[in-house]
Amino acid sequence: MSSARTASAKTPARAPAQSVTGDPLLLTPGPLTTSKSVKEVMVHDWGSRDATFIAINTAVLEGLPKIIHGEADFVTVPMQGSGTFAVEAMLTSFVPRSAKCLVLVNGAYGLRAKKILDIAGRAAVVHETAEDTPPDLAEIEQILEADAAITHVFVVHCETTSGIRNPVEAVAALVKRHGRRLLIDAMSAFGALPLDAREVTFDAVAASSNKCIQGVPGLGFVLARASALEETKGNATTLVLDLHDQHQAISKTGQYRFTPPIHVIVAFHQALQEFWAEGGVAGRGERYADNARILIDGMARLGFETLLPAARQAPIIVTFRMPADERFAFQRFYDALKDRGYVIYPGKLTVAESFRIGCIGDLHAADMSAFVGVVAEVLDEMGVGLKTAA
């Protein structure tokens, strides 16, 4: 467990916070701070066709559906690249050329999904709400009732633009009732927010190695209902992002069609073991929720306001409004925190000037408490009056 060191006579008052390997702590939604053991397994080399690596990769692919209680019906299709590679592979493989997708948008990642569909030549319509507002279920129902051509619905589980937790369960029930098919971007939620395939109906969910499982970047993956995946043959618009073809190749040979990110996969295997040792979704979600509580309560004491009410806030990343004090300059604030060993995220909103602080990764209660203390020091150094804008 990492924490800020005790104060010294030097400036800044606190020596920089560090992870167990001496790196800054990443209070971001991924890439994020990883454990020393996850880092250490990457110092070795493996051949992509070596039996040892194939066994590690198989264990990863077979273990992932357990996280959504989908062992009986779901298979894992890995995709080399960032999480967006997996989302694009999911959309362009599962949405046929003759289909039409309703995209639920309340942030950058919903908009990105719409752009993917546009480029792929797929028909798409948008239901958009503000970044701090969940989708309107009544409006979605009206759209589905009015447009029989809509075959699929796309939703983001946790939209990291704001940190909002979207009502995936309610959306899924609505989509099922209307006989449509659901695709989920769970990039920032997978492994921390519950998603139970026994209770929530969907065809596929996309995620990646460098979020709540706490691996490193480089591997996306799609958990696909096996029966639905079989129907996707011939849908893909690219060779590389063809989920059906990728799954067929790995199922038959145990090998990727193209060079896999071997070190990333081995690190992901280690991260998954640590994930299960922590208690899986329940254990990891509880730690993140504790991190978020310490952060939100501590920042509130300093005068900061969160963008979202508690009912909409996921324990992944928290958006704070910019202080109204004209002496507050975000770049100076960011740089001072970085000098002290903490890396945060700038804002990405249109509804409010803001910045974001992540709660995920190998971060613990002591780290979050120490961070709040450092924020207080930086604000004092800036002479900020600790009053936020309405």
N, C-alpha and C positions, 0 to 999 in steps of 0.2 A: 504494500500500500504506500503510495507516495504522498508527500505533503510538502508545503513550503517550509524552508528552514527557519531557524530563529534569527532575529534581527542582528545585524552587525553594525559597525560604525560607518560602513560605506553607504553610498547612494547607489541604488535604492535601499530603503531601510531594510527590506527583506532580501536575502539572497534569492536568486531565481529558483522557482519550483522546478523540479525535474522528475521525469519518470525513472523507473529503476535502472534504465540504461543511460540516464543523463540527458535525455531529450526533453524539449519543452512539452508540457501537457497540452493536448489538443482538445479544446472545448468546442468541438465542431461536430457536424453530423456524419463525418466520414469523408476521407480517411481519418482515423482516430488513433488515440493512444492504445498500443497493443502491449501485451504482456511480454516479459523477457523471454519466456519459453516459446512463444509464437515466433519471435524474432530469431531465436537460436536455431530452430529447425531448418532455417533457410540457408545456413552456411554450408550445406552439403549439396552435392550434385547427384541427379538421378537421370537415367535415360528414359525417354518417354515411352519406350517399348519394353522397359525392364519390368520384370514380374513384381518387384517390390513396389515400384511406383503404381503399377496397374492395380495392385491390391489396395493401396492407400486411396487411390481415386475411386475405386469401387465402394470402399467403406464410406467415403464422403457422399457419393450419389445415393447409396442405399439408406443412409442415415437421415438425410434432409427431409423426406416425407414424414418422418416421425414427428417433426416439429409441428406439423399441422394435423396430426393424427390421420394421415392419409396413406399409411402403408399399404392398405388393401387396394386402393384405386389410383394412386398417383405415382408418377415416375419423375425423376430429375433429369432435365436436359441442361447440361452446362453450356456456357457460351463464353469463349474467350473475350475479354474486354471489360469495360466498365458496366455499371448497372444499366445504362441506357442501351447498351448492346442487347441485353436480355429483354428489355422492354420492346425495342424495335423488332427483335426476333419473335417475341410473343405476338405482337400486333400483326406483323406481316405474315406470320404463319397461321394464326388462328382466325384472322378475318379474311375470308375469300374475296376475290375480285368482285364477285356479284353481291357481296354483303354490304351492310351499312352499320356504322358504329356510332353510338351516342357516347360522347366524351364528357365526363363530369369534371369541370375545371374550377378550382379555386386557388390556383397558384401556377408556378412556372412549369411544374412537371405534368400537369394536365394539358397545358398549352403545348408542351413538347410532344405529347402523345398525338395531339391533333396535327402537328406539323409532320410527324412521322407518317400518319395516315394520308395526309395530303400528298406528300412526296411519293408514296407508294401507289397513289391513284385509287385509294379506297374512299368510298363515300363516307362522310362523317358529318354529324351535327353536334353542336355544343350546348350544354346547359352550364352556364357560368354564374358563379356567385363571387362575392368579394373574398379576398384572401383570408379574412377573419370570420367567414361565414360558411357553414357546411352546406352541401347541396340540399335543395328543397325537394323533399320526397313527393309532395303533391304535384309540383311542376313536372318532375320526372315521370310520374304516372300519366299526366296529361300528354306529355310528349310521346310516350310509348303507345298510348291509346290512339293518338292521332296519326301516327306514322307506322304502319304495318311493315314497312320496308326495313325498319331497324331490327337487326339480328343480334347485335352485341352491345354491351355496355362496358365502359372502361372507367375505373375509379382508382384514386390514389388513397391508400390506407392512412398514411401520415404524410401530409404535404409539408415538406421541410421549408418551403418558402416562408411559412408562418409558424409551423409547429402544430398545426391543427390536426386533431384526430377526426377523420371522417367516419360517418356511421356505416361502415362496410356491411355489418350484419343486416341492417334495415334495408340498405340498397339491394343486397343479395336476395332478400325475401321478396322485395318488389319485382326484381328482374325475373326471379323464378316464377312468380305468380303470373307474369305476363308472357311466359314461355320464351324469354330471351336468354342469352348466354353472357356470363360475366367474366371479365378479365381484370385482374387486380395488380396494381403496382404497389408492392409492399416493401419497397426498397429500404426505407428507414424504419419500418415497423417490425419486419420479420425477425423473430427470435425474442422480441420484447413485449409486443402486444399480441394477445391471443388471437388466433385464427384457426378455428376448428372445422376441418373439412367434413366432419360428420354432421355438423349443424348448419354450416354455411355452404351454399351451393355455388360453385364457380368452375370454369374450365381450366384456368391457369392462373398462377401467381408468380410474379417476377421479383427477384431480390439479388443481392450480391454479397461477396465475401467480406467486404470492408465496412460493414455497418454493425448491427447488434450482435452478430456472431463474433465480432472482434478479430477478424482476419485482416489481411492486407489487400490493397486494390489489385484487380486484374482478372477476376472471375465473376461473371454474372451467371445466373441460373434461373430456369423456369421449372416450377413444379406443375406438371401437366396431368390432367385426368387422362389416363391411358386411352380410354375409348375416344375421347375428344381429339387427342393427338393423332390417332390413326386417321381421322377425317381430314387432317391438314395436308396430306400428301399433295404436292403440286401447287400449293398456295403461295409459297415463299417467292419474294421478288428478287432475292439475292442468293447466291450460292453459300456464302459464309454464314448467313443468318437463318438458314433453313433448319428449323427445329426438328422436323420429321427426319430429314436426312442425317442430321447429327445424332439423333437418338438411334436410328437404325445402325449406323456405323459403330457406335460405342457398344450397343447391345450385342452385336455380332463378333466384334474383335476385342472389345475392352479398350480400344484406342480411339483417340480423337482423329477427325479427318485431317486437321491441320495442327501444327505444333501447339501443344497446350502450355499454359503458364505454370510449369512444374513446381517451382518454388512457392508460388502463390497457393497452389492446391495442397501442398504438403503443410504449409502454414495454416491453411483453412482446416485441415484435418486435426491439427493440434488445437486450434481454436474451438472446434466442435467438441473435443474431449473436455476442454475447460468449461464450455457452455453447459454440458450435461452435468459436470461435477458441481456447478453452481446451482443446479436445480432446474435447468432448462428455462422455458419461457417464464415460469412463475418466479424462479429465483433471480434471473437477470432482470426481469421487469420490476421486481421489488426493489432491487438496488438502484435502478435508474429512477424509479419513482422517488426514492429517498434522496437521490442526488438532486432531482428537480425541486423537491420540497425545500431542501436546504438553500438552494440557489434562489428560488422565488421569494422565500421568506427573508433571506438575507438582503437581497437587492431591494425588497420593499422597505426594509428598515433604513436603507440608504436613500430612499425617496424615488426609486425607479418604479415605473408602471409596466405591467405586462400587457401585450396587445390583446391576448385572449383571456376570456374568463376561465375559471378552473374546469368547468364542465367540458370545454372544448380543447383543453391543453393536453397534448400527449407528452409523456416524460422523455422525449427524445431531444428536442431542441426548443428553447424558449426565446421568443421575440420580445425585446424590451423597447419601449418608446424612447426616443432621444430626449435627454433633459432639455428643458426650455432655456436654461442658463446659457447666455451667449458665450460664456467662457469655455463651454464644453465643445471641444473639437474632436470628432471621432478618431481621426488619424492619430492625433497625439495620444488619445486614450488607448487606442489599439497598440501603438508602438510601446507605450509605457508598460502595458500588460505583457507584451511579448518580451520586453527586456527583463521582466520578472519571471518569465518562464511559462506564460499562458497565452495560447493562441485562440482567438475567438473568430466569429464570422461577421462580416458586414451585413446590413439589411438587404432585402431583395423585394421590398413591398412597394406597391403603389398607393396603398391606403394610409400609410403613415411613415414618417422618418423613423428608422429603427436600426437595431443591431441584434444579432442572435448569439446565444450561448448554448452549446451542446452539453448534454448530460450523459452521453453514452461513451463507450470505450472502457479502458482499464482505469476508471476513475471511481473514487470511493468517497464516503462522507467527509473524511478529513481533507481530501483535496478540494471539495466544494466549499467547505468552511474556510479553508485557507484562502481560496480564491476571493471570496466575499471580503475578507480582510484586506487583501491586496487592492481590490477595487476601491475600498474606503481610503486607502493610502493615496492612490492615484488621484482620486477626486479631490482630496485635500491638497495635494501638490498642484492641481490645476486651479484651485480656488473656486471650484464649482459649488453653487449653493444648494445642490441636492433637491431641486424642485423640478418636476417633470411637466411636459406640455400636456394639455388636456387631450 
